[in-house]
């Protein structure tokens, strides 16, 4: 017992503090918050823009969840960082997933536990086409033979895809009069195209594209779809390519849609991601469909097909299958 007034007061305070601490430990928490990290492309890419929109949709859906896009200039980083646990989710294109599965290109010397990865849903498709000089008279993919071409910066996505096209067509570097690997940095690729040292280059990006629109406006360049037997071979080979069409009204001067190839960007996660988090993210994205499509019509333009989810190189997360099976009427 406490004998003196001081001791009585001290004991009372001690009992009060003990009771308060006990309540903090034993009573269930009524709210919590956590942060999701989503890997994207570099800061000026459409992938980073998409990541910001997705994070905004998630936070709007659940205020207790914060979300932050994490940019990278190396398109292999997102897969390895999701696998390693430093990212919760990531935006990754279908060609990168194909290369990772086969240990090809940049993944030849990368240690990646592919079975640790799962995909959640397709987000958008990115068209692939050619920008060519009008005076080069290139009207199809086959027209590149004997021309000056820019395949894109070494190890860039453009260069990887151009090499894939070369394999499908049986071309070598000496198929072209001049084969270059010019960077998009400081518009080196466009400058070469406008001055005539390059007659054609590959374009992988979203449309409309302001830089491309300015290039077309000068009257010296035009866009050509990547089609023909080589394109069909790439699609049928399951290497991550899809058919795409650029609407005729996207750029002035085109009466018909431009048929070409595209890559699909997927939202992926780890096999260890819990079902509640996966369901929350998918519900948030589906709820924000109208807002996302207002930001860019390519978002969620492709319906989610359960059979296709199961046929990909990357296995779907079990919660994604359950989610889309129960939400077929909303797709």
C-alpha positions as CSV (number, residue, x, y, z in Angstrom):
1,X,0.0,0.0,0.0
2,X,1.0,3.6,-0.5
3,X,1.5,5.2,3.0
4,X,2.2,8.9,2.2
5,X,0.2,11.4,0.1
6,X,3.1,11.5,-2.4
7,X,3.3,7.8,-2.6
8,X,-0.5,7.5,-2.9
9,X,-0.4,10.0,-5.8
10,X,2.6,8.3,-7.4
11,X,0.9,4.9,-7.2
12,X,-2.3,6.3,-8.6
13,X,-0.4,7.8,-11.6
14,X,1.4,4.5,-12.1
15,X,-1.9,2.6,-12.1
16,X,-3.3,5.1,-14.6
17,X,-0.4,4.8,-16.9
18,X,-0.4,1.0,-16.7
19,X,-4.1,0.9,-17.5
20,X,-3.6,3.2,-20.5
21,X,-0.8,1.1,-21.8
22,X,-2.8,-2.0,-21.3
23,X,-5.7,-0.6,-23.3
24,X,-3.3,0.4,-26.2
25,X,-2.0,-3.1,-26.3
26,X,-5.2,-5.1,-25.9
27,X,-7.8,-3.0,-27.7
28,X,-8.1,-3.7,-31.4
29,X,-7.0,-0.9,-33.7
30,X,-9.9,0.8,-35.5
31,X,-7.8,2.1,-38.4
32,X,-4.5,1.4,-40.2
33,X,-2.6,2.6,-43.2
34,X,0.1,1.2,-45.4
35,X,1.8,2.2,-48.6
36,X,2.0,0.3,-51.9
37,X,5.0,0.7,-54.2
38,X,4.3,0.3,-57.9
39,X,7.2,0.0,-60.3
40,X,6.9,1.9,-63.6
41,X,9.0,3.2,-66.5
42,X,11.0,6.3,-66.3
43,X,9.5,9.6,-65.2
44,X,8.7,11.0,-68.6
45,X,7.1,7.7,-69.8
46,X,3.4,6.8,-70.2
47,X,4.1,4.0,-67.9
48,X,4.9,6.4,-65.0
49,X,1.8,8.5,-65.9
50,X,-0.3,5.3,-65.7
51,X,1.3,4.4,-62.4
52,X,0.3,7.7,-60.9
53,X,-3.3,7.3,-62.1
54,X,-3.5,3.9,-60.7
55,X,-2.1,5.1,-57.3
56,X,-4.6,7.9,-57.3
57,X,-7.5,5.4,-58.0
58,X,-6.3,3.2,-55.1
59,X,-6.1,6.0,-52.6
60,X,-9.4,7.4,-53.7
61,X,-11.0,4.0,-53.2
62,X,-9.4,3.5,-49.8
63,X,-8.0,6.5,-47.9
64,X,-6.1,4.2,-45.6
65,X,-3.9,3.0,-48.4
66,X,-1.3,5.3,-49.9
67,X,0.4,4.4,-53.1
68,X,3.6,5.7,-54.9
69,X,4.9,5.0,-58.4
70,X,8.6,4.1,-58.5
71,X,10.2,5.0,-61.8
72,X,13.0,3.1,-63.5
73,X,14.9,3.5,-66.7
74,X,15.6,-0.2,-67.0
75,X,12.6,-2.3,-68.0
76,X,14.0,-5.4,-66.4
77,X,14.2,-3.8,-62.9
78,X,10.4,-4.1,-62.2
79,X,10.3,-7.9,-62.5
80,X,13.4,-8.4,-60.4
81,X,12.3,-5.9,-57.8
82,X,8.8,-7.4,-57.5
83,X,10.4,-10.8,-57.1
84,X,12.8,-9.5,-54.5
85,X,10.0,-7.8,-52.5
86,X,11.2,-4.2,-52.8
87,X,8.1,-3.4,-55.0
88,X,4.6,-4.6,-54.3
89,X,3.4,-4.4,-57.9
90,X,4.7,-3.2,-61.2
91,X,3.7,-2.3,-64.8
92,X,5.5,-4.6,-67.2
93,X,5.0,-5.0,-71.0
94,X,4.3,-8.4,-72.5
95,X,7.6,-8.6,-74.4
96,X,9.6,-8.2,-71.3
97,X,7.6,-11.0,-69.6
98,X,8.2,-13.3,-72.7
99,X,12.0,-12.5,-72.5
100,X,12.1,-13.2,-68.8
101,X,10.3,-16.5,-69.2
102,X,12.8,-17.6,-71.8
103,X,15.9,-16.1,-70.2
104,X,16.5,-14.1,-73.3
105,X,17.9,-10.6,-74.1
106,X,18.7,-8.8,-70.8
107,X,17.5,-11.7,-68.7
108,X,20.2,-14.0,-70.0
109,X,22.4,-13.1,-67.1
110,X,19.7,-12.0,-64.6
111,X,18.9,-14.2,-61.7
112,X,15.1,-14.3,-61.7
113,X,12.7,-16.6,-59.9
114,X,10.0,-16.5,-62.5
115,X,7.7,-18.7,-60.5
116,X,7.6,-16.0,-57.8
117,X,5.7,-13.6,-60.1
118,X,2.0,-13.4,-60.8
119,X,0.0,-11.1,-63.0
120,X,-3.3,-9.3,-62.1
121,X,-4.8,-7.7,-65.2
122,X,-4.0,-6.0,-68.5
123,X,-4.0,-2.2,-68.4
124,X,-3.3,-0.9,-71.9
125,X,-1.7,-1.6,-75.2
126,X,1.2,0.3,-76.8
127,X,1.3,0.5,-80.6
128,X,4.4,-0.2,-82.6
129,X,4.8,1.5,-86.0
130,X,7.4,3.0,-88.4
131,X,8.1,6.6,-88.9
132,X,9.6,7.0,-92.4
133,X,10.7,9.8,-94.7
134,X,8.2,10.3,-97.6
135,X,11.0,10.6,-100.1
136,X,12.2,7.1,-99.1
137,X,9.0,5.6,-100.6
138,X,8.6,3.1,-97.7
139,X,5.0,1.9,-97.6
140,X,5.3,-1.3,-95.7
141,X,7.7,-3.2,-93.5
142,X,9.4,-4.8,-96.5
143,X,10.3,-1.3,-97.8
144,X,13.1,-1.1,-95.1
145,X,15.4,-3.3,-97.1
146,X,18.3,-1.3,-98.5
147,X,17.4,1.8,-96.5
148,X,19.1,3.8,-93.7
149,X,17.4,2.7,-90.5
150,X,17.6,3.5,-86.8
151,X,16.9,0.5,-84.7
152,X,16.9,2.5,-81.4
153,X,19.3,2.8,-78.5
154,X,21.2,-0.4,-77.6
155,X,19.2,-2.5,-75.1
156,X,16.2,-0.2,-75.3
157,X,12.7,-1.6,-75.9
158,X,12.8,-0.2,-79.5
159,X,16.0,-2.1,-80.2
160,X,14.7,-5.3,-78.7
161,X,11.6,-5.2,-80.8
162,X,13.5,-4.2,-84.0
163,X,15.8,-7.2,-83.5
164,X,12.7,-9.4,-83.0
165,X,11.3,-8.1,-86.3
166,X,14.7,-8.8,-88.0
167,X,14.5,-12.4,-86.8
168,X,11.0,-12.8,-88.1
169,X,12.0,-11.5,-91.5
170,X,15.3,-13.2,-91.7
171,X,17.1,-9.8,-92.0
172,X,20.7,-9.1,-90.9
173,X,22.3,-5.7,-90.3
174,X,23.7,-5.7,-93.8
175,X,20.2,-6.0,-95.1
176,X,20.1,-2.3,-94.7
177,X,22.3,0.3,-96.4
178,X,23.0,1.8,-93.0
179,X,22.0,0.3,-89.6
180,X,22.3,2.7,-86.6
181,X,21.5,2.7,-82.9
182,X,20.6,6.3,-82.2
183,X,19.2,7.4,-78.9
184,X,16.0,9.3,-78.3
185,X,17.9,11.5,-75.9
186,X,17.9,15.1,-77.0
187,X,15.8,14.0,-80.0
188,X,18.8,12.5,-81.8
189,X,16.6,10.0,-83.6
190,X,14.1,12.7,-84.9
191,X,17.0,15.0,-85.9
192,X,18.6,12.2,-88.0
193,X,15.2,11.5,-89.6
194,X,14.6,15.1,-90.5
195,X,18.0,15.7,-91.9
196,X,17.8,12.5,-94.0
197,X,20.7,10.5,-92.5
198,X,18.0,8.1,-91.3
199,X,15.1,7.1,-93.5
200,X,13.1,5.1,-91.1
201,X,12.8,4.3,-87.4
202,X,10.6,2.3,-85.0
203,X,8.2,4.1,-82.8
204,X,6.8,2.4,-79.6
205,X,4.5,4.8,-77.7
206,X,1.0,6.0,-77.1
207,X,-1.1,8.1,-79.5
208,X,-1.6,10.9,-80.2
209,X,2.1,11.8,-79.7
210,X,2.9,15.5,-79.8
211,X,6.5,15.0,-81.1
212,X,5.3,12.7,-83.8
213,X,2.5,15.1,-84.7
214,X,5.0,17.9,-85.2
215,X,7.2,15.6,-87.3
216,X,4.2,14.7,-89.5
217,X,3.2,18.4,-89.8
218,X,6.4,19.3,-91.7
219,X,5.3,17.1,-94.6
220,X,8.6,15.1,-94.8
221,X,7.5,12.1,-92.7
222,X,4.7,9.6,-92.5
223,X,3.7,6.7,-90.4
224,X,3.5,3.1,-91.6
225,X,2.1,0.1,-89.8
226,X,4.1,-3.0,-89.0
227,X,2.2,-5.7,-90.8
228,X,2.5,-8.6,-93.3
229,X,3.8,-12.1,-92.7
230,X,6.4,-11.1,-90.2
231,X,3.8,-9.4,-88.0
232,X,1.6,-12.5,-88.1
233,X,4.5,-14.7,-87.2
234,X,5.3,-12.5,-84.2
235,X,1.7,-12.6,-83.0
236,X,1.2,-16.3,-83.5
237,X,4.6,-17.1,-81.9
238,X,3.3,-15.8,-78.5
239,X,6.2,-13.5,-78.0
240,X,4.0,-10.8,-76.5
241,X,2.8,-9.0,-79.6
242,X,-0.8,-8.2,-80.5
243,X,-2.7,-6.7,-83.4
244,X,-3.5,-3.0,-83.1
245,X,-5.1,-0.2,-85.2
246,X,-4.3,3.5,-85.0
247,X,-7.6,5.3,-85.7
248,X,-7.5,7.4,-89.0
249,X,-8.5,10.6,-87.2
250,X,-5.6,10.4,-84.7
251,X,-3.4,12.3,-87.2
252,X,-4.4,14.5,-90.1
253,X,-4.0,13.2,-93.6
254,X,-4.9,9.6,-93.0
255,X,-8.2,8.3,-94.4
256,X,-7.9,4.8,-93.1
257,X,-7.0,3.2,-89.8
258,X,-3.3,2.1,-89.7
259,X,-3.0,-1.6,-88.9
260,X,0.1,-2.5,-86.9
261,X,1.5,-4.4,-83.9
262,X,1.3,-3.5,-80.2
263,X,2.6,-4.7,-76.8
264,X,0.4,-5.1,-73.8
265,X,1.2,-3.6,-70.4
266,X,0.2,-5.8,-67.4
267,X,0.0,-5.1,-63.7
268,X,2.0,-7.8,-62.0
269,X,2.7,-8.7,-58.4
270,X,4.4,-11.4,-56.2
271,X,3.1,-14.8,-55.5
272,X,3.3,-13.8,-51.8
273,X,0.9,-10.9,-52.2
274,X,-2.1,-11.4,-49.9
275,X,-5.6,-11.8,-51.4
276,X,-7.1,-8.8,-49.6
277,X,-4.5,-6.4,-51.1
278,X,-5.0,-7.9,-54.6
279,X,-8.8,-7.7,-54.3
280,X,-8.6,-4.1,-53.1
281,X,-6.3,-3.0,-55.9
282,X,-8.4,-4.7,-58.6
283,X,-11.6,-3.3,-57.2
284,X,-10.1,0.2,-57.1
285,X,-9.0,0.0,-60.7
286,X,-12.3,-1.4,-61.9
287,X,-14.3,1.3,-60.0
288,X,-12.2,4.0,-61.6
289,X,-12.6,2.7,-65.2
290,X,-14.4,5.8,-66.5
291,X,-11.9,8.2,-65.0
292,X,-8.9,6.1,-66.3
293,X,-10.4,6.0,-69.8
294,X,-11.1,9.7,-69.7
295,X,-7.4,10.2,-68.9
296,X,-6.5,8.1,-71.9
297,X,-8.8,5.9,-74.0
298,X,-6.3,3.0,-74.1
299,X,-6.8,2.2,-70.4
300,X,-8.8,-1.0,-69.8
301,X,-9.8,-1.0,-73.5
302,X,-9.3,-4.8,-73.7
303,X,-11.8,-7.0,-71.7
304,X,-10.4,-9.4,-69.2
305,X,-10.7,-12.9,-70.5
306,X,-10.3,-15.6,-67.9
307,X,-9.1,-18.2,-70.4
308,X,-6.4,-15.7,-71.7
309,X,-5.4,-15.1,-68.1
310,X,-4.6,-18.8,-67.7
311,X,-2.8,-19.1,-71.0
312,X,0.0,-16.5,-70.5
313,X,3.6,-17.3,-69.6
314,X,3.0,-15.6,-66.3
315,X,0.5,-17.3,-64.1
316,X,-2.3,-15.1,-62.7
317,X,-2.7,-14.5,-59.0
318,X,-5.4,-16.8,-57.6
319,X,-7.3,-13.8,-56.3
320,X,-7.3,-12.3,-59.7
321,X,-9.1,-15.3,-61.1
322,X,-11.7,-15.3,-58.4
323,X,-12.2,-11.5,-58.7
324,X,-12.8,-11.5,-62.5
325,X,-15.0,-14.6,-62.3
326,X,-17.3,-12.8,-59.8
327,X,-17.2,-9.5,-61.7
328,X,-17.9,-10.7,-65.3
329,X,-21.0,-8.4,-65.5
330,X,-18.8,-5.3,-64.9
331,X,-16.1,-6.1,-67.6
